[in-house]
Amino acid sequence: MLIKIHFINISMATIRLSLIFILSSLIFVGLASATTYLAIQGPVTYTIYNNGSVYLGKVGPGESFYVLANASTTNKTGFLVNLGWDTLKAVKLPSGWYAQQSPSYSNPMRIRITVSPNATNGRYALTLRAVNFNNYSRLGNLTFTTYVNVSTNVFSVKVNPTTLYAGVNQPVNINVNINNTGISDDPFLISAQGLPSWNVTDSVISLHGKNTHFSYPVFMGQPGKYYLNLTVSSSSSRFLRRSYPILFQVNTSVYNDYKALGSGVSISPVIFEPAYAFMSLIQYLYSLVIH
Protein backbone atom coordinates (compact mmCIF):
# COMPACT_ATOMS: atom_id res chain seq x y z
CA MET A 1 0.00 0.00 0.00
CA LEU A 2 1.36 3.34 -0.95
CA ILE A 3 0.66 6.32 1.31
CA LYS A 4 0.96 9.71 -0.25
CA ILE A 5 1.99 12.57 2.00
CA HIS A 6 1.18 16.06 0.77
CA PHE A 7 3.23 18.96 2.14
CA ILE A 8 1.56 22.33 2.39
CA ASN A 9 3.85 25.08 1.25
CA ILE A 10 3.24 28.11 3.45
CA SER A 11 5.41 31.10 2.73
CA MET A 12 7.01 33.19 5.46
CA ALA A 13 5.12 36.23 4.23
CA THR A 14 1.81 34.46 4.89
CA ILE A 15 2.90 33.56 8.43
CA ARG A 16 3.90 37.15 9.14
CA LEU A 17 0.57 38.45 7.90
CA SER A 18 -1.28 35.98 10.12
CA LEU A 19 0.70 36.99 13.20
CA ILE A 20 0.11 40.67 12.49
CA PHE A 21 -3.63 40.00 12.17
CA ILE A 22 -3.74 38.09 15.47
CA LEU A 23 -1.78 40.77 17.37
CA SER A 24 -3.92 43.53 15.89
CA SER A 25 -7.06 41.71 17.00
CA LEU A 26 -5.76 41.34 20.55
CA ILE A 27 -4.81 45.01 20.75
CA PHE A 28 -8.22 46.02 19.41
CA VAL A 29 -10.01 43.87 22.00
CA GLY A 30 -7.82 45.31 24.77
CA LEU A 31 -8.52 48.89 23.74
CA ALA A 32 -12.21 48.21 23.36
CA SER A 33 -12.39 46.80 26.89
CA ALA A 34 -10.34 49.63 28.50
CA THR A 35 -12.47 51.40 31.09
CA THR A 36 -12.04 54.78 32.74
CA TYR A 37 -11.95 54.44 36.52
CA LEU A 38 -11.55 56.41 39.74
CA ALA A 39 -9.08 55.19 42.38
CA ILE A 40 -10.57 56.08 45.79
CA GLN A 41 -7.90 56.41 48.50
CA GLY A 42 -9.94 57.27 51.57
CA PRO A 43 -11.68 56.62 53.86
CA VAL A 44 -11.56 53.26 52.03
CA THR A 45 -9.37 52.03 49.19
CA TYR A 46 -11.46 51.10 46.17
CA THR A 47 -11.42 51.28 42.37
CA ILE A 48 -14.78 52.43 41.05
CA TYR A 49 -16.27 52.80 37.58
CA ASN A 50 -19.01 54.95 36.13
CA ASN A 51 -22.38 54.36 37.85
CA GLY A 52 -20.70 52.15 40.48
CA SER A 53 -21.17 52.29 44.25
CA VAL A 54 -19.04 51.91 47.39
CA TYR A 55 -19.66 51.80 51.15
CA LEU A 56 -17.44 54.22 53.12
CA GLY A 57 -18.25 53.49 56.79
CA LYS A 58 -20.06 55.14 59.68
CA VAL A 59 -20.13 58.77 60.76
CA GLY A 60 -21.81 60.72 63.54
CA PRO A 61 -24.51 63.38 63.05
CA GLY A 62 -22.88 66.77 62.51
CA GLU A 63 -19.45 65.29 61.78
CA SER A 64 -17.38 65.89 58.64
CA PHE A 65 -15.36 63.43 56.61
CA TYR A 66 -13.21 63.47 53.47
CA VAL A 67 -13.38 61.37 50.33
CA LEU A 68 -9.94 61.19 48.70
CA ALA A 69 -9.29 60.03 45.14
CA ASN A 70 -6.36 59.88 42.76
CA ALA A 71 -6.48 62.18 39.73
CA SER A 72 -4.88 59.52 37.49
CA THR A 73 -6.91 57.19 35.28
CA THR A 74 -6.96 55.58 31.83
CA ASN A 75 -8.88 56.94 28.88
CA LYS A 76 -11.10 54.85 26.62
CA THR A 77 -8.13 53.84 24.47
CA GLY A 78 -6.37 52.37 27.49
CA PHE A 79 -3.63 54.98 27.85
CA LEU A 80 -2.72 56.36 31.29
CA VAL A 81 -3.66 60.00 31.95
CA ASN A 82 -1.70 61.20 35.00
CA LEU A 83 -3.91 64.19 35.79
CA GLY A 84 -7.10 63.16 34.06
CA TRP A 85 -9.61 64.12 36.75
CA ASP A 86 -9.67 67.82 37.60
CA THR A 87 -12.03 67.91 40.58
CA LEU A 88 -14.35 65.82 42.73
CA LYS A 89 -17.74 67.26 43.60
CA ALA A 90 -21.08 66.31 45.13
CA VAL A 91 -24.05 65.93 42.79
CA LYS A 92 -26.73 64.87 45.26
CA LEU A 93 -26.68 64.89 49.07
CA PRO A 94 -29.30 64.13 51.74
CA SER A 95 -31.27 67.09 53.06
CA GLY A 96 -29.25 69.27 55.45
CA TRP A 97 -25.86 67.88 54.34
CA TYR A 98 -23.31 70.00 52.51
CA ALA A 99 -19.99 69.54 50.74
CA GLN A 100 -16.87 71.53 49.88
CA GLN A 101 -15.73 70.63 46.37
CA SER A 102 -12.16 69.46 45.92
CA PRO A 103 -9.84 72.30 44.79
CA SER A 104 -9.23 72.24 41.04
CA TYR A 105 -6.24 70.24 39.76
CA SER A 106 -5.27 68.87 43.19
CA ASN A 107 -3.87 65.36 43.53
CA PRO A 108 -5.15 63.57 45.45
CA MET A 109 -8.56 65.17 45.19
CA ARG A 110 -10.26 65.83 48.55
CA ILE A 111 -13.97 66.56 48.93
CA ARG A 112 -15.20 67.43 52.44
CA ILE A 113 -18.71 66.33 53.34
CA THR A 114 -20.55 67.41 56.50
CA VAL A 115 -23.47 65.43 57.86
CA SER A 116 -26.59 67.25 59.00
CA PRO A 117 -26.54 67.68 62.81
CA ASN A 118 -30.15 66.49 62.79
CA ALA A 119 -29.51 63.32 60.80
CA THR A 120 -31.01 60.25 62.43
CA ASN A 121 -29.38 56.84 62.58
CA GLY A 122 -29.55 55.00 59.28
CA ARG A 123 -28.02 54.41 55.86
CA TYR A 124 -27.64 57.35 53.46
CA ALA A 125 -26.73 57.57 49.75
CA LEU A 126 -24.55 60.36 48.31
CA THR A 127 -23.92 60.90 44.60
CA LEU A 128 -20.42 62.16 43.73
CA ARG A 129 -18.75 62.95 40.41
CA ALA A 130 -15.18 63.06 39.11
CA VAL A 131 -14.97 65.78 36.45
CA ASN A 132 -12.65 66.26 33.49
CA PHE A 133 -12.98 69.97 32.63
CA ASN A 134 -14.22 70.51 29.06
CA ASN A 135 -13.56 66.82 28.44
CA TYR A 136 -9.98 67.82 27.61
CA SER A 137 -8.57 64.32 28.22
CA ARG A 138 -11.56 62.62 26.57
CA LEU A 139 -12.65 61.11 29.88
CA GLY A 140 -16.09 62.62 30.21
CA ASN A 141 -17.38 62.51 33.80
CA LEU A 142 -17.52 59.57 36.21
CA THR A 143 -20.57 59.53 38.48
CA PHE A 144 -20.87 57.10 41.38
CA THR A 145 -22.78 56.50 44.61
CA THR A 146 -21.31 56.30 48.10
CA TYR A 147 -23.12 54.94 51.16
CA VAL A 148 -22.53 55.84 54.81
CA ASN A 149 -24.22 54.84 58.05
CA VAL A 150 -25.07 57.66 60.43
CA SER A 151 -24.63 56.46 64.03
CA THR A 152 -23.87 57.84 67.48
CA ASN A 153 -21.70 54.79 68.11
CA VAL A 154 -18.56 55.95 66.28
CA PHE A 155 -16.00 55.91 69.09
CA SER A 156 -15.22 54.19 72.37
CA VAL A 157 -13.18 55.39 75.36
CA LYS A 158 -11.15 53.75 78.13
CA VAL A 159 -10.23 55.81 81.19
CA ASN A 160 -7.84 54.89 84.01
CA PRO A 161 -7.38 55.19 86.86
CA THR A 162 -10.87 55.94 88.15
CA THR A 163 -9.53 56.78 91.62
CA LEU A 164 -6.82 59.43 91.92
CA TYR A 165 -4.59 60.37 94.85
CA ALA A 166 -2.68 63.62 94.98
CA GLY A 167 -1.20 66.15 97.33
CA VAL A 168 -2.34 69.76 97.39
CA ASN A 169 -1.38 71.53 94.12
CA GLN A 170 0.18 68.31 92.85
CA PRO A 171 -1.05 67.44 89.32
CA VAL A 172 -1.88 63.87 88.43
CA ASN A 173 -2.68 62.34 85.02
CA ILE A 174 -5.85 60.63 83.88
CA ASN A 175 -5.09 58.27 80.99
CA VAL A 176 -7.60 58.45 78.14
CA ASN A 177 -7.69 56.06 75.16
CA ILE A 178 -9.97 57.04 72.29
CA ASN A 179 -10.79 54.40 69.66
CA ASN A 180 -12.24 56.19 66.64
CA THR A 181 -14.26 53.62 64.69
CA GLY A 182 -15.95 56.17 62.42
CA ILE A 183 -14.65 57.89 59.25
CA SER A 184 -14.44 61.43 60.64
CA ASP A 185 -11.19 63.08 61.77
CA ASP A 186 -12.95 65.92 63.62
CA PRO A 187 -11.29 66.77 66.98
CA PHE A 188 -12.45 65.35 70.30
CA LEU A 189 -12.73 67.41 73.49
CA ILE A 190 -11.55 66.12 76.88
CA SER A 191 -12.86 68.00 79.92
CA ALA A 192 -13.65 67.53 83.62
CA GLN A 193 -16.72 68.69 85.52
CA GLY A 194 -17.05 68.81 89.29
CA LEU A 195 -13.76 70.36 90.38
CA PRO A 196 -13.96 73.85 91.86
CA SER A 197 -12.01 76.46 89.88
CA TRP A 198 -11.08 73.90 87.22
CA ASN A 199 -12.36 74.49 83.70
CA VAL A 200 -9.79 73.08 81.27
CA THR A 201 -10.74 71.55 77.90
CA ASP A 202 -8.18 69.78 75.73
CA SER A 203 -8.80 69.48 71.99
CA VAL A 204 -7.24 66.28 70.62
CA ILE A 205 -7.14 64.38 67.32
CA SER A 206 -7.83 60.67 67.08
CA LEU A 207 -7.80 59.80 63.38
CA HIS A 208 -10.43 57.47 61.97
CA GLY A 209 -9.60 53.83 62.43
CA LYS A 210 -7.03 54.65 65.12
CA ASN A 211 -6.76 54.00 68.88
CA THR A 212 -4.93 56.98 70.39
CA HIS A 213 -3.66 57.62 73.94
CA PHE A 214 -3.86 60.99 75.72
CA SER A 215 -3.00 62.24 79.21
CA TYR A 216 -5.32 64.70 80.91
CA PRO A 217 -3.82 66.31 84.07
CA VAL A 218 -5.90 67.58 87.01
CA PHE A 219 -4.97 69.12 90.35
CA MET A 220 -6.57 70.89 93.32
CA GLY A 221 -5.33 73.59 95.66
CA GLN A 222 -7.38 72.44 98.67
CA PRO A 223 -7.49 69.05 100.40
CA GLY A 224 -10.70 67.08 100.15
CA LYS A 225 -12.56 64.29 98.40
CA TYR A 226 -13.83 65.33 94.97
CA TYR A 227 -16.20 63.54 92.62
CA LEU A 228 -15.74 64.57 89.02
CA ASN A 229 -16.89 63.44 85.61
CA LEU A 230 -14.34 63.10 82.85
CA THR A 231 -16.08 63.75 79.53
CA VAL A 232 -14.91 62.93 76.01
CA SER A 233 -17.06 64.52 73.32
CA SER A 234 -17.01 65.34 69.62
CA SER A 235 -16.18 68.94 68.79
CA SER A 236 -18.83 68.91 66.07
CA SER A 237 -21.77 67.00 67.55
CA ARG A 238 -23.65 67.35 70.82
CA PHE A 239 -24.84 63.74 70.46
CA LEU A 240 -21.36 62.22 70.63
CA ARG A 241 -20.14 62.22 74.24
CA ARG A 242 -19.03 59.77 76.92
CA SER A 243 -18.67 60.56 80.65
CA TYR A 244 -16.84 58.61 83.35
CA PRO A 245 -17.00 59.16 87.15
CA ILE A 246 -13.65 59.77 88.84
CA LEU A 247 -12.86 59.93 92.58
CA PHE A 248 -10.12 62.46 93.32
CA GLN A 249 -8.70 62.43 96.86
CA VAL A 250 -6.47 65.35 97.73
CA ASN A 251 -4.78 65.75 101.12
CA THR A 252 -1.47 66.52 102.72
CA SER A 253 -0.55 63.05 103.99
CA VAL A 254 2.96 61.88 103.25
CA TYR A 255 1.76 58.74 101.48
CA ASN A 256 -0.61 60.60 99.13
CA ASP A 257 2.01 63.24 98.37
CA TYR A 258 4.48 60.53 97.41
CA LYS A 259 1.82 58.59 95.47
CA ALA A 260 0.97 61.69 93.45
CA LEU A 261 4.63 62.33 92.75
CA GLY A 262 5.02 58.81 91.44
CA SER A 263 2.21 59.12 88.85
CA GLY A 264 1.70 62.84 88.38
CA VAL A 265 3.21 65.68 86.40
CA SER A 266 6.05 67.62 87.95
CA ILE A 267 5.75 71.39 87.60
CA SER A 268 8.79 72.21 89.72
CA PRO A 269 12.11 73.46 88.31
CA VAL A 270 14.55 70.95 86.84
CA ILE A 271 16.85 71.17 89.86
CA PHE A 272 14.21 69.42 91.97
CA GLU A 273 13.89 66.40 89.66
CA PRO A 274 16.41 64.26 91.62
CA ALA A 275 14.44 64.95 94.79
CA TYR A 276 11.19 63.96 93.08
CA ALA A 277 12.78 60.76 91.80
CA PHE A 278 14.00 59.90 95.30
CA MET A 279 10.59 60.65 96.82
CA SER A 280 8.91 58.50 94.15
CA LEU A 281 11.21 55.63 95.12
CA ILE A 282 10.23 56.08 98.79
CA GLN A 283 6.57 56.03 97.77
CA TYR A 284 7.03 52.78 95.88
CA LEU A 285 8.84 51.11 98.78
CA TYR A 286 6.26 52.44 101.23
CA SER A 287 3.42 51.00 99.13
CA LEU A 288 5.10 47.57 99.22
CA VAL A 289 5.30 47.73 103.00
CA ILE A 290 1.70 48.78 103.63
CA HIS A 291 0.33 46.22 101.18
Number of C-alpha atoms within 10 A of each C-alpha: 3 4 5 6 6 6 6 6 6 8 8 9 8 10 11 11 10 12 11 12 11 12 11 12 12 12 11 12 11 13 15 12 12 14 16 24 21 23 17 19 16 16 19 15 13 16 15 18 15 16 12 13 19 17 16 18 18 21 26 29 24 21 23 21 22 19 22 21 27 22 24 19 20 20 19 18 15 15 12 13 16 12 17 26 32 19 23 31 22 21 13 15 17 13 10 12 18 16 18 14 15 23 15 14 16 16 18 21 24 23 20 17 21 21 22 19 16 13 17 13 15 10 13 14 16 17 17 21 20 25 20 21 17 10 12 11 15 16 22 18 17 20 21 20 19 16 16 17 19 23 18 17 16 19 23 14 18 13 20 13 13 15 12 23 25 28 27 20 17 24 22 25 18 20 15 19 16 21 19 22 19 25 24 23 18 19 17 22 17 23 19 22 15 14 15 11 8 13 10 12 14 14 14 18 15 21 18 19 16 15 15 15 15 17 14 17 15 21 21 22 14 13 15 14 13 15 15 18 17 20 18 26 19 21 17 18 20 11 16 20 19 16 17 15 16 20 15 20 18 24 20 15 13 10 18 20 21 26 24 23 23 21 16 21 15 16 11 10 7 10 8 11 13 10 11 17 13 13 17 19 16 16 21 15 11 14 13 9 8 6 5
